[in-house]
Amino acid sequence: MEREKLKEVELVLEKIRPALKEHHGNLKVVDIKGDEVYLQFEGGCTDCPIVDVSVKEVVDIALKGNLDWVKKVEISVPKHNLL
């Protein structure tokens, strides 16, 4: 992962994180490959019904709108294993 790109992504995510943390959630940078950013929701976000549409859209718009080099944003939501 390129250090400079990671810093840039983290700066943008810091603007989003307060809203996520109000609901006991967070975002983690998993990887950055060229112009693609891979993130993972954590905490309360993993059980949130709107995370798949609304929150992902906000994150996508924030990253692409603030960082010209970002062309693709992938966000995974871990599924809980109930076994």
C-alpha positions as CSV (number, residue, x, y, z in Angstrom):
1,M,0.0,0.0,0.0
2,E,1.4,3.4,-0.9
3,R,2.0,5.5,2.1
4,E,1.0,8.8,0.6
5,K,-2.3,7.5,-0.8
6,L,-3.1,5.9,2.5
7,K,-2.6,9.2,4.2
8,E,-4.9,10.9,1.7
9,V,-7.6,8.3,2.1
10,E,-7.4,8.4,5.9
11,L,-7.8,12.2,5.9
12,V,-11.0,11.9,3.9
13,L,-12.3,9.1,6.1
14,E,-11.6,11.1,9.3
15,K,-14.4,13.5,8.1
16,I,-16.8,10.6,7.8
17,R,-15.8,8.6,10.9
18,P,-17.5,10.8,13.5
19,A,-21.0,10.0,12.1
20,L,-20.1,6.2,12.0
21,K,-18.7,6.3,15.5
22,E,-22.0,7.8,16.8
23,H,-23.5,4.4,15.8
24,H,-20.5,2.4,17.1
25,G,-19.2,1.8,13.6
26,N,-15.9,2.5,11.8
27,L,-14.1,2.1,8.5
28,K,-10.8,0.3,8.0
29,V,-8.5,0.7,5.0
30,V,-7.8,-2.9,3.8
31,D,-5.8,-2.1,0.7
32,I,-5.0,0.4,-2.0
33,K,-4.1,-0.9,-5.5
34,G,-3.4,1.8,-8.0
35,D,-6.7,3.8,-8.3
36,E,-8.7,1.4,-6.3
37,V,-9.4,1.7,-2.6
38,Y,-10.6,-1.3,-0.5
39,L,-12.3,-0.7,2.8
40,Q,-14.1,-2.7,5.4
41,F,-16.9,-1.7,7.8
42,E,-16.4,-2.5,11.4
43,G,-18.4,-2.4,14.6
44,G,-22.0,-1.3,14.5
45,C,-21.8,-0.9,10.7
46,T,-21.7,-4.6,10.2
47,D,-25.4,-4.9,11.4
48,C,-26.8,-1.7,10.0
49,P,-29.5,-2.2,7.3
50,I,-28.6,1.0,5.5
51,V,-24.9,0.4,5.2
52,D,-25.1,-1.4,1.9
53,V,-26.7,1.6,0.1
54,S,-26.6,4.9,1.9
55,V,-23.3,4.8,3.8
56,K,-21.4,3.1,0.9
57,E,-22.6,5.9,-1.4
58,V,-21.5,8.6,1.0
59,V,-18.0,7.1,1.3
60,D,-17.7,6.6,-2.5
61,I,-18.7,10.2,-3.2
62,A,-16.4,11.5,-0.5
63,L,-13.3,9.6,-1.7
64,K,-13.9,10.2,-5.4
65,G,-14.9,13.8,-4.9
66,N,-11.8,14.6,-2.8
67,L,-9.1,12.5,-4.4
68,D,-8.8,12.7,-8.2
69,W,-6.8,9.5,-8.4
70,V,-9.6,7.3,-6.9
71,K,-11.6,5.6,-9.6
72,K,-13.1,2.6,-7.7
73,V,-14.1,2.1,-4.0
74,E,-14.9,-1.4,-2.7
75,I,-16.4,-1.7,0.8
76,S,-16.9,-5.1,2.4
77,V,-19.2,-5.8,5.3
78,P,-18.2,-8.7,7.3
79,K,-21.0,-11.2,8.1
80,H,-21.2,-12.6,11.6
81,N,-20.9,-16.3,12.0
82,L,-23.6,-17.3,14.4
83,L,-22.2,-20.8,14.9
